[in-house]
Amino acid sequence: MIHSRNFWKSSHNLTFSLFLFCLICSGCARTPWTAPLDERQADSIVQFLQSDNLRAESCPESIDGDISLSYRNVFDRKNMAGYFQIISPSFIKLVVSNPFGQPILIFTSDQKSFQLINTMRRVYTAGSLYSYGLQNDIPLALLKGNWQDWIRGTISVKPSAITSVRGDAENRGSWITVESEAEGNFLRTHLLIDPEEGVLLSRIIEDDKGNRLSEFTYNDWESVGSCRQPYSIRVTGLEYHTEITIKLSDVLVAEKVAENEFLLTAPANYLQQIIP
Protein backbone atom coordinates (compact mmCIF):
# COMPACT_ATOMS: atom_id res chain seq x y z
CA MET A 1 0.00 0.00 0.00
CA ILE A 2 1.34 3.43 -0.96
CA HIS A 3 1.61 5.90 1.90
CA SER A 4 -0.65 8.86 1.13
CA ARG A 5 1.90 11.50 2.12
CA ASN A 6 4.60 9.99 -0.08
CA PHE A 7 2.09 9.56 -2.89
CA TRP A 8 1.03 13.20 -2.86
CA LYS A 9 4.63 14.33 -2.46
CA SER A 10 5.67 12.25 -5.47
CA SER A 11 2.68 13.50 -7.44
CA HIS A 12 3.52 17.10 -6.53
CA ASN A 13 7.15 16.66 -7.62
CA LEU A 14 6.06 15.05 -10.88
CA THR A 15 3.53 17.81 -11.56
CA PHE A 16 6.11 20.50 -10.81
CA SER A 17 8.69 18.78 -13.05
CA LEU A 18 6.20 18.55 -15.91
CA PHE A 19 5.24 22.20 -15.43
CA LEU A 20 8.89 23.27 -15.43
CA PHE A 21 9.59 21.20 -18.56
CA CYS A 22 6.63 22.73 -20.39
CA LEU A 23 7.68 26.21 -19.28
CA ILE A 24 11.21 25.71 -20.60
CA CYS A 25 9.98 24.23 -23.87
CA SER A 26 7.49 27.03 -24.39
CA GLY A 27 10.34 29.53 -24.15
CA CYS A 28 12.36 27.79 -26.86
CA ALA A 29 11.88 29.11 -30.38
CA ARG A 30 11.08 26.30 -32.76
CA THR A 31 12.88 26.46 -36.05
CA PRO A 32 10.73 26.05 -39.19
CA TRP A 33 13.32 23.96 -41.04
CA THR A 34 13.90 20.22 -40.81
CA ALA A 35 16.71 17.80 -41.72
CA PRO A 36 19.21 18.54 -44.51
CA LEU A 37 18.17 17.47 -48.01
CA ASP A 38 20.12 14.78 -49.80
CA GLU A 39 22.88 15.85 -52.19
CA ARG A 40 20.76 15.56 -55.33
CA GLN A 41 17.91 17.64 -53.90
CA ALA A 42 20.30 20.22 -52.46
CA ASP A 43 22.13 20.62 -55.79
CA SER A 44 18.80 21.17 -57.53
CA ILE A 45 17.90 23.98 -55.12
CA VAL A 46 21.33 25.61 -55.48
CA GLN A 47 20.97 25.55 -59.27
CA PHE A 48 17.56 27.18 -58.93
CA LEU A 49 19.08 29.89 -56.74
CA GLN A 50 21.69 30.65 -59.37
CA SER A 51 19.02 31.07 -62.04
CA ASP A 52 17.00 33.21 -59.62
CA ASN A 53 20.05 35.38 -59.09
CA LEU A 54 20.27 35.97 -62.84
CA ARG A 55 16.58 36.89 -62.96
CA ALA A 56 16.96 39.24 -60.00
CA GLU A 57 19.93 40.97 -61.57
CA SER A 58 17.96 41.49 -64.77
CA CYS A 59 15.07 43.14 -62.92
CA PRO A 60 14.51 46.82 -63.65
CA GLU A 61 16.61 49.08 -61.48
CA SER A 62 13.72 51.39 -60.65
CA ILE A 63 10.14 50.72 -59.61
CA ASP A 64 7.47 52.92 -58.08
CA GLY A 65 3.93 52.62 -56.84
CA ASP A 66 1.56 53.19 -53.96
CA ILE A 67 2.34 52.01 -50.45
CA SER A 68 0.52 51.66 -47.14
CA LEU A 69 2.65 51.01 -44.10
CA SER A 70 1.79 50.03 -40.54
CA TYR A 71 4.56 50.42 -37.94
CA ARG A 72 4.18 49.59 -34.28
CA ASN A 73 6.36 48.84 -31.26
CA VAL A 74 6.35 49.36 -27.50
CA PHE A 75 6.91 53.10 -27.98
CA ASP A 76 4.65 54.07 -30.83
CA ARG A 77 2.16 53.05 -33.48
CA LYS A 78 1.89 54.64 -36.91
CA ASN A 79 -0.13 54.07 -40.07
CA MET A 80 0.72 55.91 -43.26
CA ALA A 81 0.07 55.77 -46.96
CA GLY A 82 1.57 57.37 -50.02
CA TYR A 83 4.00 56.83 -52.88
CA PHE A 84 7.36 55.02 -53.02
CA GLN A 85 10.22 54.72 -55.46
CA ILE A 86 13.41 52.63 -55.27
CA ILE A 87 16.47 52.34 -57.48
CA SER A 88 19.44 50.01 -57.13
CA PRO A 89 21.24 49.46 -54.89
CA SER A 90 19.60 51.20 -51.92
CA PHE A 91 18.08 54.51 -52.94
CA ILE A 92 14.54 54.95 -51.71
CA LYS A 93 11.99 57.75 -51.73
CA LEU A 94 8.81 57.76 -49.69
CA VAL A 95 6.12 60.44 -49.95
CA VAL A 96 3.42 60.21 -47.27
CA SER A 97 0.18 62.01 -48.09
CA ASN A 98 -2.91 63.07 -46.17
CA PRO A 99 -6.40 61.88 -47.22
CA PHE A 100 -6.56 64.78 -49.71
CA GLY A 101 -3.39 63.63 -51.48
CA GLN A 102 -1.23 66.44 -50.14
CA PRO A 103 2.33 65.45 -49.10
CA ILE A 104 3.00 65.71 -45.38
CA LEU A 105 6.31 63.78 -45.25
CA ILE A 106 8.97 63.39 -47.94
CA PHE A 107 11.81 61.00 -47.12
CA THR A 108 14.82 60.00 -49.23
CA SER A 109 17.86 57.91 -48.33
CA ASP A 110 20.80 55.99 -49.77
CA GLN A 111 20.81 53.93 -46.55
CA LYS A 112 23.72 55.94 -45.15
CA SER A 113 22.42 59.49 -45.16
CA PHE A 114 18.85 60.73 -45.32
CA GLN A 115 16.69 63.80 -45.93
CA LEU A 116 13.24 64.39 -44.47
CA ILE A 117 10.78 67.21 -45.09
CA ASN A 118 7.87 67.53 -42.67
CA THR A 119 5.37 69.94 -44.23
CA MET A 120 3.10 69.92 -41.16
CA ARG A 121 5.86 71.08 -38.82
CA ARG A 122 7.73 72.98 -41.54
CA VAL A 123 10.99 71.22 -40.66
CA TYR A 124 13.81 69.96 -42.91
CA THR A 125 16.01 67.26 -41.34
CA ALA A 126 19.11 65.65 -42.86
CA GLY A 127 22.21 63.74 -41.84
CA SER A 128 23.27 60.30 -40.69
CA LEU A 129 20.57 57.65 -41.00
CA TYR A 130 22.24 55.60 -38.26
CA SER A 131 22.15 58.51 -35.79
CA TYR A 132 18.55 59.31 -36.72
CA GLY A 133 17.61 55.68 -36.11
CA LEU A 134 19.18 55.68 -32.64
CA GLN A 135 17.38 58.89 -31.71
CA ASN A 136 14.00 57.54 -32.85
CA ASP A 137 14.18 53.95 -31.53
CA ILE A 138 14.39 52.45 -35.02
CA PRO A 139 15.68 48.84 -34.83
CA LEU A 140 19.31 48.58 -35.90
CA ALA A 141 18.47 45.63 -38.15
CA LEU A 142 16.52 48.02 -40.39
CA LEU A 143 19.48 50.36 -40.75
CA LYS A 144 21.74 47.69 -42.25
CA GLY A 145 21.37 45.28 -45.12
CA ASN A 146 20.07 45.62 -48.65
CA TRP A 147 16.77 47.49 -48.86
CA GLN A 148 16.45 46.59 -52.52
CA ASP A 149 16.48 42.86 -51.69
CA TRP A 150 14.17 43.32 -48.73
CA ILE A 151 11.48 45.24 -50.59
CA ARG A 152 11.74 43.42 -53.91
CA GLY A 153 12.10 39.96 -52.39
CA THR A 154 15.20 39.29 -54.46
CA ILE A 155 18.11 37.03 -53.59
CA SER A 156 21.83 37.62 -54.12
CA VAL A 157 23.62 34.47 -52.98
CA LYS A 158 26.99 33.02 -53.92
CA PRO A 159 26.98 29.19 -53.87
CA SER A 160 30.17 29.25 -51.77
CA ALA A 161 28.30 31.08 -48.98
CA ILE A 162 25.60 28.39 -48.65
CA THR A 163 26.13 26.27 -45.54
CA SER A 164 23.03 24.06 -45.64
CA VAL A 165 19.88 23.21 -47.60
CA ARG A 166 17.02 21.80 -45.54
CA GLY A 167 13.38 20.92 -45.81
CA ASP A 168 10.48 22.91 -44.37
CA ALA A 169 8.36 21.68 -41.47
CA GLU A 170 5.18 22.72 -43.33
CA ASN A 171 6.33 21.50 -46.76
CA ARG A 172 6.25 25.00 -48.21
CA GLY A 173 9.63 24.69 -49.93
CA SER A 174 13.31 24.48 -48.98
CA TRP A 175 15.43 26.46 -46.53
CA ILE A 176 18.84 27.70 -47.68
CA THR A 177 21.23 28.98 -45.01
CA VAL A 178 23.82 31.56 -46.02
CA GLU A 179 26.61 33.01 -43.89
CA SER A 180 28.21 36.36 -44.67
CA GLU A 181 30.18 39.17 -43.09
CA ALA A 182 29.71 42.85 -43.85
CA GLU A 183 31.37 45.79 -42.12
CA GLY A 184 32.71 43.45 -39.45
CA ASN A 185 29.28 42.02 -38.65
CA PHE A 186 28.59 38.30 -39.08
CA LEU A 187 25.12 37.46 -40.37
CA ARG A 188 23.38 34.16 -40.91
CA THR A 189 20.42 34.32 -43.30
CA HIS A 190 17.83 31.58 -43.76
CA LEU A 191 15.85 31.77 -47.03
CA LEU A 192 12.64 29.82 -47.61
CA ILE A 193 12.36 29.19 -51.35
CA ASP A 194 9.33 27.88 -53.22
CA PRO A 195 10.98 26.36 -56.33
CA GLU A 196 7.64 25.58 -58.00
CA GLU A 197 6.44 29.19 -57.88
CA GLY A 198 9.95 30.60 -58.17
CA VAL A 199 9.55 33.02 -55.26
CA LEU A 200 11.00 33.77 -51.84
CA LEU A 201 8.56 33.12 -48.99
CA SER A 202 10.61 34.07 -45.94
CA ARG A 203 13.93 35.64 -44.98
CA ILE A 204 15.21 35.15 -41.41
CA ILE A 205 18.36 37.03 -40.36
CA GLU A 206 20.40 36.02 -37.29
CA ASP A 207 23.62 37.17 -35.63
CA ASP A 208 26.62 34.96 -34.87
CA LYS A 209 24.98 33.71 -31.66
CA GLY A 210 21.82 32.60 -33.41
CA ASN A 211 19.74 35.50 -32.09
CA ARG A 212 17.01 36.44 -34.54
CA LEU A 213 17.39 40.01 -35.76
CA SER A 214 14.50 40.14 -38.22
CA GLU A 215 12.12 38.03 -40.26
CA PHE A 216 10.59 39.05 -43.59
CA THR A 217 7.50 37.23 -44.85
CA TYR A 218 6.49 37.71 -48.49
CA ASN A 219 3.05 37.18 -50.02
CA ASP A 220 0.84 38.24 -52.93
CA TRP A 221 3.43 38.04 -55.70
CA GLU A 222 2.62 39.70 -59.03
CA SER A 223 4.53 40.34 -62.23
CA VAL A 224 6.11 43.77 -62.63
CA GLY A 225 7.82 44.01 -65.99
CA SER A 226 9.92 40.86 -66.39
CA CYS A 227 10.13 40.20 -62.64
CA ARG A 228 7.95 39.08 -59.75
CA GLN A 229 7.20 41.53 -56.95
CA PRO A 230 5.71 40.80 -53.51
CA TYR A 231 2.79 43.11 -52.81
CA SER A 232 2.60 42.14 -49.13
CA ILE A 233 5.64 42.22 -46.81
CA ARG A 234 5.59 41.64 -43.06
CA VAL A 235 8.64 42.28 -40.87
CA THR A 236 8.83 40.83 -37.34
CA GLY A 237 11.46 39.73 -34.81
CA LEU A 238 12.87 43.26 -34.49
CA GLU A 239 14.05 45.20 -31.44
CA TYR A 240 11.41 46.85 -29.23
CA HIS A 241 8.87 44.24 -30.44
CA THR A 242 8.60 46.23 -33.65
CA GLU A 243 6.30 44.90 -36.36
CA ILE A 244 5.96 46.38 -39.83
CA THR A 245 3.33 45.54 -42.42
CA ILE A 246 3.79 46.85 -45.96
CA LYS A 247 1.12 46.69 -48.66
CA LEU A 248 2.03 47.75 -52.20
CA SER A 249 -0.25 48.47 -55.13
CA ASP A 250 -0.03 49.72 -58.72
CA VAL A 251 3.69 48.91 -58.85
CA LEU A 252 5.22 49.76 -62.23
CA VAL A 253 8.60 49.84 -63.87
CA ALA A 254 9.65 53.47 -63.53
CA GLU A 255 11.60 55.63 -65.90
CA LYS A 256 15.33 55.60 -65.25
CA VAL A 257 15.98 57.96 -62.38
CA ALA A 258 19.25 59.76 -61.70
CA GLU A 259 20.56 59.54 -58.16
CA ASN A 260 20.66 63.33 -57.83
CA GLU A 261 16.88 63.37 -58.26
CA PHE A 262 16.69 61.83 -54.80
CA LEU A 263 18.31 64.93 -53.30
CA LEU A 264 15.86 67.27 -51.59
CA THR A 265 16.20 71.01 -51.20
CA ALA A 266 15.28 72.60 -47.90
CA PRO A 267 12.18 74.76 -48.51
CA ALA A 268 12.42 78.45 -47.71
CA ASN A 269 11.46 79.47 -44.17
CA TYR A 270 11.69 75.86 -42.87
CA LEU A 271 13.59 75.05 -39.69
CA GLN A 272 16.70 73.07 -40.65
CA GLN A 273 18.03 70.26 -38.44
CA ILE A 274 21.31 68.50 -39.25
CA ILE A 275 22.06 65.18 -37.52
CA PRO A 276 25.77 64.28 -37.56
SEDONU-844760 format. One line per field, with one value per residue (C-alpha): x, y, z; residue in three letters. Coordinates in Angstrom, 2 decimals, decimal comma. Example, Ala and Ser with C-alpha at 12.3 -4.5 7.8 and 13.67 -1.06 7.14 Angstrom:
BEGIN
c1 c(12,30:13,67)
c2 c(-4,50:-1,06)
c3 c(7,80:7,14)
type c(ALA:SER)
//
This chain:
BEGIN
c1 c(0,00:1,34:1,61:-0,65:1,90:4,60:2,09:1,03:4,63:5,67:2,68:3,52:7,15:6,06:3,53:6,11:8,69:6,20:5,24:8,89:9,59:6,63:7,68:11,21:9,98:7,49:10,34:12,36:11,88:11,08:12,88:10,73:13,32:13,90:16,71:19,21:18,17:20,12:22,88:20,76:17,91:20,30:22,13:18,80:17,90:21,33:20,97:17,56:19,08:21,69:19,02:17,00:20,05:20,27:16,58:16,96:19,93:17,96:15,07:14,51:16,61:13,72:10,14:7,47:3,93:1,56:2,34:0,52:2,65:1,79:4,56:4,18:6,36:6,35:6,91:4,65:2,16:1,89:-0,13:0,72:0,07:1,57:4,00:7,36:10,22:13,41:16,47:19,44:21,24:19,60:18,08:14,54:11,99:8,81:6,12:3,42:0,18:-2,91:-6,40:-6,56:-3,39:-1,23:2,33:3,00:6,31:8,97:11,81:14,82:17,86:20,80:20,81:23,72:22,42:18,85:16,69:13,24:10,78:7,87:5,37:3,10:5,86:7,73:10,99:13,81:16,01:19,11:22,21:23,27:20,57:22,24:22,15:18,55:17,61:19,18:17,38:14,00:14,18:14,39:15,68:19,31:18,47:16,52:19,48:21,74:21,37:20,07:16,77:16,45:16,48:14,17:11,48:11,74:12,10:15,20:18,11:21,83:23,62:26,99:26,98:30,17:28,30:25,60:26,13:23,03:19,88:17,02:13,38:10,48:8,36:5,18:6,33:6,25:9,63:13,31:15,43:18,84:21,23:23,82:26,61:28,21:30,18:29,71:31,37:32,71:29,28:28,59:25,12:23,38:20,42:17,83:15,85:12,64:12,36:9,33:10,98:7,64:6,44:9,95:9,55:11,00:8,56:10,61:13,93:15,21:18,36:20,40:23,62:26,62:24,98:21,82:19,74:17,01:17,39:14,50:12,12:10,59:7,50:6,49:3,05:0,84:3,43:2,62:4,53:6,11:7,82:9,92:10,13:7,95:7,20:5,71:2,79:2,60:5,64:5,59:8,64:8,83:11,46:12,87:14,05:11,41:8,87:8,60:6,30:5,96:3,33:3,79:1,12:2,03:-0,25:-0,03:3,69:5,22:8,60:9,65:11,60:15,33:15,98:19,25:20,56:20,66:16,88:16,69:18,31:15,86:16,20:15,28:12,18:12,42:11,46:11,69:13,59:16,70:18,03:21,31:22,06:25,77)
c2 c(0,00:3,43:5,90:8,86:11,50:9,99:9,56:13,20:14,33:12,25:13,50:17,10:16,66:15,05:17,81:20,50:18,78:18,55:22,20:23,27:21,20:22,73:26,21:25,71:24,23:27,03:29,53:27,79:29,11:26,30:26,46:26,05:23,96:20,22:17,80:18,54:17,47:14,78:15,85:15,56:17,64:20,22:20,62:21,17:23,98:25,61:25,55:27,18:29,89:30,65:31,07:33,21:35,38:35,97:36,89:39,24:40,97:41,49:43,14:46,82:49,08:51,39:50,72:52,92:52,62:53,19:52,01:51,66:51,01:50,03:50,42:49,59:48,84:49,36:53,10:54,07:53,05:54,64:54,07:55,91:55,77:57,37:56,83:55,02:54,72:52,63:52,34:50,01:49,46:51,20:54,51:54,95:57,75:57,76:60,44:60,21:62,01:63,07:61,88:64,78:63,63:66,44:65,45:65,71:63,78:63,39:61,00:60,00:57,91:55,99:53,93:55,94:59,49:60,73:63,80:64,39:67,21:67,53:69,94:69,92:71,08:72,98:71,22:69,96:67,26:65,65:63,74:60,30:57,65:55,60:58,51:59,31:55,68:55,68:58,89:57,54:53,95:52,45:48,84:48,58:45,63:48,02:50,36:47,69:45,28:45,62:47,49:46,59:42,86:43,32:45,24:43,42:39,96:39,29:37,03:37,62:34,47:33,02:29,19:29,25:31,08:28,39:26,27:24,06:23,21:21,80:20,92:22,91:21,68:22,72:21,50:25,00:24,69:24,48:26,46:27,70:28,98:31,56:33,01:36,36:39,17:42,85:45,79:43,45:42,02:38,30:37,46:34,16:34,32:31,58:31,77:29,82:29,19:27,88:26,36:25,58:29,19:30,60:33,02:33,77:33,12:34,07:35,64:35,15:37,03:36,02:37,17:34,96:33,71:32,60:35,50:36,44:40,01:40,14:38,03:39,05:37,23:37,71:37,18:38,24:38,04:39,70:40,34:43,77:44,01:40,86:40,20:39,08:41,53:40,80:43,11:42,14:42,22:41,64:42,28:40,83:39,73:43,26:45,20:46,85:44,24:46,23:44,90:46,38:45,54:46,85:46,69:47,75:48,47:49,72:48,91:49,76:49,84:53,47:55,63:55,60:57,96:59,76:59,54:63,33:63,37:61,83:64,93:67,27:71,01:72,60:74,76:78,45:79,47:75,86:75,05:73,07:70,26:68,50:65,18:64,28)
c3 c(0,00:-0,96:1,90:1,13:2,12:-0,08:-2,89:-2,86:-2,46:-5,47:-7,44:-6,53:-7,62:-10,88:-11,56:-10,81:-13,05:-15,91:-15,43:-15,43:-18,56:-20,39:-19,28:-20,60:-23,87:-24,39:-24,15:-26,86:-30,38:-32,76:-36,05:-39,19:-41,04:-40,81:-41,72:-44,51:-48,01:-49,80:-52,19:-55,33:-53,90:-52,46:-55,79:-57,53:-55,12:-55,48:-59,27:-58,93:-56,74:-59,37:-62,04:-59,62:-59,09:-62,84:-62,96:-60,00:-61,57:-64,77:-62,92:-63,65:-61,48:-60,65:-59,61:-58,08:-56,84:-53,96:-50,45:-47,14:-44,10:-40,54:-37,94:-34,28:-31,26:-27,50:-27,98:-30,83:-33,48:-36,91:-40,07:-43,26:-46,96:-50,02:-52,88:-53,02:-55,46:-55,27:-57,48:-57,13:-54,89:-51,92:-52,94:-51,71:-51,73:-49,69:-49,95:-47,27:-48,09:-46,17:-47,22:-49,71:-51,48:-50,14:-49,10:-45,38:-45,25:-47,94:-47,12:-49,23:-48,33:-49,77:-46,55:-45,15:-45,16:-45,32:-45,93:-44,47:-45,09:-42,67:-44,23:-41,16:-38,82:-41,54:-40,66:-42,91:-41,34:-42,86:-41,84:-40,69:-41,00:-38,26:-35,79:-36,72:-36,11:-32,64:-31,71:-32,85:-31,53:-35,02:-34,83:-35,90:-38,15:-40,39:-40,75:-42,25:-45,12:-48,65:-48,86:-52,52:-51,69:-48,73:-50,59:-53,91:-52,39:-54,46:-53,59:-54,12:-52,98:-53,92:-53,87:-51,77:-48,98:-48,65:-45,54:-45,64:-47,60:-45,54:-45,81:-44,37:-41,47:-43,33:-46,76:-48,21:-49,93:-48,98:-46,53:-47,68:-45,01:-46,02:-43,89:-44,67:-43,09:-43,85:-42,12:-39,45:-38,65:-39,08:-40,37:-40,91:-43,30:-43,76:-47,03:-47,61:-51,35:-53,22:-56,33:-58,00:-57,88:-58,17:-55,26:-51,84:-48,99:-45,94:-44,98:-41,41:-40,36:-37,29:-35,63:-34,87:-31,66:-33,41:-32,09:-34,54:-35,76:-38,22:-40,26:-43,59:-44,85:-48,49:-50,02:-52,93:-55,70:-59,03:-62,23:-62,63:-65,99:-66,39:-62,64:-59,75:-56,95:-53,51:-52,81:-49,13:-46,81:-43,06:-40,87:-37,34:-34,81:-34,49:-31,44:-29,23:-30,44:-33,65:-36,36:-39,83:-42,42:-45,96:-48,66:-52,20:-55,13:-58,72:-58,85:-62,23:-63,87:-63,53:-65,90:-65,25:-62,38:-61,70:-58,16:-57,83:-58,26:-54,80:-53,30:-51,59:-51,20:-47,90:-48,51:-47,71:-44,17:-42,87:-39,69:-40,65:-38,44:-39,25:-37,52:-37,56)
type c(MET:ILE:HIS:SER:ARG:ASN:PHE:TRP:LYS:SER:SER:HIS:ASN:LEU:THR:PHE:SER:LEU:PHE:LEU:PHE:CYS:LEU:ILE:CYS:SER:GLY:CYS:ALA:ARG:THR:PRO:TRP:THR:ALA:PRO:LEU:ASP:GLU:ARG:GLN:ALA:ASP:SER:ILE:VAL:GLN:PHE:LEU:GLN:SER:ASP:ASN:LEU:ARG:ALA:GLU:SER:CYS:PRO:GLU:SER:ILE:ASP:GLY:ASP:ILE:SER:LEU:SER:TYR:ARG:ASN:VAL:PHE:ASP:ARG:LYS:ASN:MET:ALA:GLY:TYR:PHE:GLN:ILE:ILE:SER:PRO:SER:PHE:ILE:LYS:LEU:VAL:VAL:SER:ASN:PRO:PHE:GLY:GLN:PRO:ILE:LEU:ILE:PHE:THR:SER:ASP:GLN:LYS:SER:PHE:GLN:LEU:ILE:ASN:THR:MET:ARG:ARG:VAL:TYR:THR:ALA:GLY:SER:LEU:TYR:SER:TYR:GLY:LEU:GLN:ASN:ASP:ILE:PRO:LEU:ALA:LEU:LEU:LYS:GLY:ASN:TRP:GLN:ASP:TRP:ILE:ARG:GLY:THR:ILE:SER:VAL:LYS:PRO:SER:ALA:ILE:THR:SER:VAL:ARG:GLY:ASP:ALA:GLU:ASN:ARG:GLY:SER:TRP:ILE:THR:VAL:GLU:SER:GLU:ALA:GLU:GLY:ASN:PHE:LEU:ARG:THR:HIS:LEU:LEU:ILE:ASP:PRO:GLU:GLU:GLY:VAL:LEU:LEU:SER:ARG:ILE:ILE:GLU:ASP:ASP:LYS:GLY:ASN:ARG:LEU:SER:GLU:PHE:THR:TYR:ASN:ASP:TRP:GLU:SER:VAL:GLY:SER:CYS:ARG:GLN:PRO:TYR:SER:ILE:ARG:VAL:THR:GLY:LEU:GLU:TYR:HIS:THR:GLU:ILE:THR:ILE:LYS:LEU:SER:ASP:VAL:LEU:VAL:ALA:GLU:LYS:VAL:ALA:GLU:ASN:GLU:PHE:LEU:LEU:THR:ALA:PRO:ALA:ASN:TYR:LEU:GLN:GLN:ILE:ILE:PRO)
//
